[in-house]
């Protein structure tokens, strides 16, 4: 149920109907990370996006200051989407933008949204579409 709450708080997913959010939360994986555990390292393949459920992650972009993301924050999506969609998602505006690293700042739980699951959402297979 915590995953459903995090999806409700995520601006990207918040406008979806409740049954779609429930289905998305049910189908998403859950990753539990220990403090300082790495979620992503630059150059690694990106196969999913994440929503922070509990805890915080530190996103360290190349040559920029780190950003702390907490509950309801979505990350990893722009690396999976075409440039136009990534820009519309509040992303960096180009496919393949990836930070240097993402790691848990404390013990953290993340909803893991696979590319397949995101594609089902995009096409309306889960009952609603996102752009």
HELIX and SHEET records of a PDB file:
HELIX    1   1 UNK A    2  UNK A    9  1                                   8    
HELIX    2   2 UNK A   18  UNK A   27  1                                  10    
HELIX    3   3 UNK A   83  UNK A   88  1                                   6    
HELIX    4   4 UNK A  115  UNK A  123  1                                   9    
SHEET    1   A 4 UNK A  29  UNK A  33  0                                        
SHEET    2   A 4 UNK A 108  UNK A 114 -1                                        
SHEET    3   A 4 UNK A  48  UNK A  54 -1                                        
SHEET    4   A 4 UNK A  74  UNK A  75 -1                                        
SHEET    1   B 4 UNK A  38  UNK A  41  0                                        
SHEET    2   B 4 UNK A 101  UNK A 104 -1                                        
SHEET    3   B 4 UNK A  57  UNK A  60 -1                                        
SHEET    4   B 4 UNK A  67  UNK A  69 -1                                        
END                                                                             
